[in-house]
Amino acid sequence: MRKTYKAGERMLVDWAGLTMNYYECCGRTENIKTVYVFVAVLPASSYVYAQPFGDMKMESWIAGHVNAFEYFGGVPVLLVPDNAKTAVMKAHRYEPKLNASYQEMAKHYGAVIIPARPRCATDKAPVETAVQIIERRIIAKLRHSRFLSFDELAEAFDEQLELLNDQPFQKLEGSRRSVFLATEKQELQKLPEQRYE
C-alpha cells in the first residue's frame, strides 16, 4: 500500500551507497579521490536534492541539509535521517540520543528531527527510493567520465540533478519540479535570515 505524505511536512535524508571518484594530479602521479553523495527528498512531491562531498563527516552532513533547504527555498517541519552516527549518537526505537550539532542546526531552522526507527524500512522508504534513483540516473551515468577536480565532478552532478527533477513522470502528470512548485513549495517554512554556520 502506497503511503501518502503531507506537503511540506518532512524531508528524508541519507547517504548514497555508491561513491564517485575524481583524479587529483600530484606531479607525475594521480591520486584517486572518493566522493560521497548526500541525498534529501521531500516525499510528498518526490523532489530530490543531492550533493557530492569529500567525506561523510558532521560538517558535510550539516552542509548537505543547509544546501537542501536553500535548494528547496524553505524548511520542512520534520527531518527524518536514518541512524547514521552523524545524526544519532545512540539508536533507540522510541528515544534515540541525537547528535548535539545536528540538533542545534535543526533548531536554527525550526525543524524537528525524528530518526527512522531501527529495522523499520517503511520509515525511510522514500529516501531509499531517491538514493536508488540518484545511483542509477546520476552516479551510474557519470561513472565512465574522468573528472580532474572535485569542482568538475560537482558541476556535472548538478547538471544531471536538474535534468532528473525536470524529467516527466512515467505514470503521473508533470515532473518532480512541477509537482513541488504546485503543491509543496508554499507549504515549507521560510528560511531564517541567517544561514546556519
Secondary structure, 3 states (H helix, E strand, C coil): CCCCCCCCCEEEEEECCCCEEEEEEECCEEEEEEEEEEEEEECCCCEEEEEEECCCCHHHHHHHHHHHHHHHCCECCEEECCCCCCCEEECCCCCCEECHHHHHHHHHHCCEECCCCCCCHHHHHHHHHHHHHHHHHHHCCCCCCCCCCHHHHHHHHHHHHHHHHHCECCCCCCEHHHHHHHHHHHHCECCCCCCCC
